[in-house]
Amino acid sequence: MSHSESGNQQNEDFVARIVAEHLADEREERRRLAREGIARKAAAGGISGKAPLGYVNRREGSRTWVELDPLTAPLIVSAFELLDEGMALRPALAKLSGMGLRTRSGEMLSVSTFQCIVGNPFYAGYVRNGKKHFHGNHTVLVTVETFWRVQGRLAQRDKRQRGKS
């Protein structure tokens, strides 16, 4: 390789590094703006992304919101009622599965997915963004009191289960 070819290669490498750094900076800026937008939406009581099971996303122009899903919302309410009455997760999930509770794709829910669902404060009217919770602007499925009572029952049951091991 001649001296001029070597110099051209170095120039091309230098330009490629500058372009790569610029693109990385642009990607990071887009991520930052997206995080800020999601945080603003959560602070205003809205959500970004797919609504939890029991709700459906709606859009009209640029306006988005969530509504109750008439098929799954009653089953989510029943989930909290069963757990609030003292039923364990697995039997409650089995009963609700028999009543038709499924994922959006029609699959049976796993116990861990069901546990995540009943642990989601969205159903009690809160929107999460990171570790912060904001009052949502959606219809709630359970009262805050019921939500926390169920969380307490599940925690107690979990503590008893770990004590048996």
C-alpha positions as a LaTeX table, in Angstrom:
\begin{tabular}{lrrr}
\hline
Residue & $x$ (\AA) & $y$ (\AA) & $z$ (\AA) \\
\hline
Met1 & 0.00 & 0.00 & 0.00 \\
Ser2 & 1.42 & 3.38 & $-0.99$ \\
His3 & 1.75 & 6.33 & 1.34 \\
Ser4 & $-1.23$ & 8.12 & $-0.27$ \\
Glu5 & $-3.42$ & 4.99 & $-0.08$ \\
Ser6 & $-2.51$ & 4.67 & 3.62 \\
Gly7 & $-3.41$ & 8.33 & 4.19 \\
Asn8 & $-6.75$ & 7.90 & 2.41 \\
Gln9 & $-7.55$ & 4.86 & 4.57 \\
Gln10 & $-6.73$ & 6.82 & 7.73 \\
Asn11 & $-8.97$ & 9.70 & 6.57 \\
Glu12 & $-11.80$ & 7.26 & 5.80 \\
Asp13 & $-11.41$ & 5.63 & 9.23 \\
Phe14 & $-11.40$ & 9.06 & 10.90 \\
Val15 & $-14.57$ & 10.13 & 9.05 \\
Ala16 & $-16.24$ & 6.79 & 9.84 \\
Arg17 & $-15.49$ & 7.26 & 13.57 \\
Ile18 & $-16.93$ & 10.80 & 13.51 \\
Val19 & $-20.07$ & 9.63 & 11.71 \\
Ala20 & $-20.48$ & 6.70 & 14.14 \\
Glu21 & $-20.10$ & 9.03 & 17.16 \\
His22 & $-22.63$ & 11.46 & 15.66 \\
Leu23 & $-25.14$ & 8.64 & 15.05 \\
Ala24 & $-24.62$ & 7.34 & 18.59 \\
Asp25 & $-25.26$ & 10.85 & 19.96 \\
Glu26 & $-28.43$ & 11.13 & 17.87 \\
Arg27 & $-29.68$ & 7.74 & 19.12 \\
Glu28 & $-29.01$ & 8.75 & 22.73 \\
Glu29 & $-30.86$ & 12.05 & 22.22 \\
Arg30 & $-33.87$ & 10.21 & 20.75 \\
Arg31 & $-33.86$ & 7.82 & 23.73 \\
Arg32 & $-33.69$ & 10.75 & 26.16 \\
Leu33 & $-36.59$ & 12.52 & 24.43 \\
Ala34 & $-38.63$ & 9.30 & 24.41 \\
Arg35 & $-38.01$ & 8.76 & 28.15 \\
Glu36 & $-39.03$ & 12.36 & 28.86 \\
Gly37 & $-42.20$ & 11.97 & 26.77 \\
Ile38 & $-43.13$ & 8.75 & 28.57 \\
Ala39 & $-42.50$ & 10.42 & 31.94 \\
Arg40 & $-44.67$ & 13.43 & 30.99 \\
Lys41 & $-47.46$ & 11.15 & 29.82 \\
Ala42 & $-47.31$ & 9.12 & 33.06 \\
Ala43 & $-47.32$ & 12.29 & 35.18 \\
Ala44 & $-50.47$ & 13.32 & 33.31 \\
Gly45 & $-52.08$ & 9.96 & 34.11 \\
Gly46 & $-51.59$ & 8.29 & 30.74 \\
Ile47 & $-49.66$ & 5.25 & 29.63 \\
Ser48 & $-47.31$ & 4.58 & 26.76 \\
Gly49 & $-47.48$ & 1.18 & 25.19 \\
Lys50 & $-49.98$ & $-1.61$ & 25.52 \\
Ala51 & $-52.72$ & $-1.38$ & 28.13 \\
Pro52 & $-52.76$ & $-4.10$ & 30.80 \\
Leu53 & $-55.05$ & $-7.09$ & 30.41 \\
Gly54 & $-58.60$ & $-5.92$ & 31.17 \\
Tyr55 & $-58.15$ & $-2.74$ & 29.16 \\
Val56 & $-57.83$ & $-1.88$ & 25.48 \\
Asn57 & $-55.93$ & 0.95 & 23.83 \\
Arg58 & $-57.94$ & 3.49 & 21.83 \\
Arg59 & $-56.76$ & 6.20 & 19.44 \\
Glu60 & $-58.50$ & 9.09 & 17.74 \\
Gly61 & $-56.10$ & 11.21 & 15.73 \\
Ser62 & $-53.18$ & 11.96 & 18.03 \\
Arg63 & $-55.24$ & 11.38 & 21.20 \\
Thr64 & $-54.79$ & 8.00 & 22.89 \\
Trp65 & $-56.49$ & 6.50 & 25.94 \\
Val66 & $-57.45$ & 3.17 & 27.48 \\
Glu67 & $-60.91$ & 1.77 & 27.99 \\
Leu68 & $-62.20$ & $-1.25$ & 29.83 \\
Asp69 & $-62.22$ & $-4.44$ & 27.79 \\
Pro70 & $-65.76$ & $-5.76$ & 28.26 \\
Leu71 & $-64.55$ & $-9.37$ & 27.99 \\
Thr72 & $-61.55$ & $-9.40$ & 30.32 \\
Ala73 & $-62.21$ & $-6.53$ & 32.77 \\
Pro74 & $-64.87$ & $-8.51$ & 34.71 \\
Leu75 & $-62.44$ & $-11.43$ & 35.00 \\
Ile76 & $-59.72$ & $-9.16$ & 36.42 \\
Val77 & $-62.24$ & $-7.85$ & 38.96 \\
Ser78 & $-63.09$ & $-11.47$ & 39.84 \\
Ala79 & $-59.37$ & $-12.21$ & 40.28 \\
Phe80 & $-59.06$ & $-9.53$ & 42.94 \\
Glu81 & $-62.28$ & $-10.65$ & 44.61 \\
Leu82 & $-61.15$ & $-14.29$ & 44.80 \\
Leu83 & $-57.75$ & $-13.34$ & 46.17 \\
Asp84 & $-59.30$ & $-10.87$ & 48.61 \\
Glu85 & $-61.50$ & $-13.70$ & 49.90 \\
Gly86 & $-58.35$ & $-15.67$ & 50.66 \\
Met87 & $-58.06$ & $-17.97$ & 47.66 \\
Ala88 & $-54.48$ & $-18.81$ & 46.66 \\
Leu89 & $-53.04$ & $-17.78$ & 43.29 \\
Arg90 & $-53.10$ & $-21.20$ & 41.59 \\
Pro91 & $-56.71$ & $-22.09$ & 42.46 \\
Ala92 & $-57.84$ & $-18.55$ & 41.58 \\
Leu93 & $-56.04$ & $-18.74$ & 38.24 \\
Ala94 & $-57.54$ & $-22.19$ & 37.54 \\
Lys95 & $-61.03$ & $-20.88$ & 38.27 \\
Leu96 & $-60.54$ & $-17.78$ & 36.13 \\
Ser97 & $-59.05$ & $-19.84$ & 33.31 \\
Gly98 & $-62.21$ & $-21.95$ & 33.40 \\
Met99 & $-64.18$ & $-18.72$ & 33.10 \\
Gly100 & $-62.19$ & $-17.77$ & 30.00 \\
Leu101 & $-59.28$ & $-15.64$ & 31.24 \\
Arg102 & $-56.54$ & $-15.80$ & 28.60 \\
Thr103 & $-53.69$ & $-13.70$ & 27.28 \\
Arg104 & $-54.42$ & $-11.44$ & 24.32 \\
Ser105 & $-53.09$ & $-14.18$ & 22.04 \\
Gly106 & $-55.51$ & $-16.71$ & 23.56 \\
Glu107 & $-52.97$ & $-18.61$ & 25.67 \\
Met108 & $-53.46$ & $-19.74$ & 29.26 \\
Leu109 & $-51.83$ & $-17.42$ & 31.79 \\
Ser110 & $-48.89$ & $-18.70$ & 33.78 \\
Val111 & $-48.92$ & $-18.29$ & 37.55 \\
Ser112 & $-46.10$ & $-15.74$ & 37.32 \\
Thr113 & $-48.00$ & $-13.70$ & 34.70 \\
Phe114 & $-51.13$ & $-13.85$ & 36.86 \\
Gln115 & $-49.09$ & $-12.70$ & 39.86 \\
Cys116 & $-47.77$ & $-9.75$ & 37.84 \\
Ile117 & $-51.30$ & $-8.85$ & 36.78 \\
Val118 & $-52.70$ & $-8.78$ & 40.31 \\
Gly119 & $-49.60$ & $-6.88$ & 41.47 \\
Asn120 & $-50.09$ & $-4.11$ & 38.92 \\
Pro121 & $-51.30$ & $-0.89$ & 40.61 \\
Phe122 & $-52.82$ & 0.23 & 37.29 \\
Tyr123 & $-55.97$ & $-1.71$ & 38.24 \\
Ala124 & $-56.31$ & 0.50 & 41.35 \\
Gly125 & $-55.88$ & 3.70 & 39.35 \\
Tyr126 & $-52.12$ & 4.27 & 39.30 \\
Val127 & $-49.67$ & 4.62 & 36.44 \\
Arg128 & $-46.06$ & 3.57 & 37.01 \\
Asn129 & $-43.02$ & 5.17 & 35.48 \\
Gly130 & $-39.88$ & 3.66 & 36.90 \\
Lys131 & $-40.29$ & 3.77 & 40.66 \\
Lys132 & $-42.78$ & 6.65 & 40.60 \\
His133 & $-46.54$ & 6.21 & 40.72 \\
Phe134 & $-49.03$ & 8.75 & 39.38 \\
His135 & $-52.82$ & 8.90 & 39.52 \\
Gly136 & $-54.06$ & 7.54 & 36.22 \\
Asn137 & $-56.85$ & 8.99 & 34.15 \\
His138 & $-58.41$ & 5.59 & 33.42 \\
Thr139 & $-61.33$ & 3.69 & 34.93 \\
Val140 & $-60.20$ & 1.65 & 37.93 \\
Leu141 & $-61.18$ & $-1.98$ & 38.37 \\
Val142 & $-60.50$ & $-2.29$ & 42.11 \\
Thr143 & $-60.32$ & 0.10 & 45.01 \\
Val144 & $-56.94$ & 1.06 & 46.39 \\
Glu145 & $-57.94$ & $-0.64$ & 49.66 \\
Thr146 & $-58.77$ & $-3.92$ & 47.92 \\
Phe147 & $-55.56$ & $-3.77$ & 45.88 \\
Trp148 & $-53.38$ & $-3.35$ & 48.99 \\
Arg149 & $-55.34$ & $-5.93$ & 50.97 \\
Val150 & $-54.69$ & $-8.46$ & 48.18 \\
Gln151 & $-51.00$ & $-7.52$ & 48.11 \\
Gly152 & $-50.83$ & $-8.09$ & 51.86 \\
Arg153 & $-52.57$ & $-11.48$ & 51.59 \\
Leu154 & $-50.22$ & $-12.58$ & 48.82 \\
Ala155 & $-47.17$ & $-11.43$ & 50.77 \\
Gln156 & $-48.33$ & $-13.31$ & 53.88 \\
Arg157 & $-49.02$ & $-16.45$ & 51.86 \\
Asp158 & $-45.58$ & $-16.12$ & 50.20 \\
Lys159 & $-43.91$ & $-15.67$ & 53.57 \\
Arg160 & $-45.65$ & $-18.82$ & 54.89 \\
Gln161 & $-44.63$ & $-20.78$ & 51.78 \\
Arg162 & $-40.97$ & $-19.76$ & 52.16 \\
Gly163 & $-41.10$ & $-20.75$ & 55.84 \\
Lys164 & $-42.07$ & $-24.31$ & 54.90 \\
Ser165 & $-38.95$ & $-24.85$ & 52.77 \\
\hline
\end{tabular}
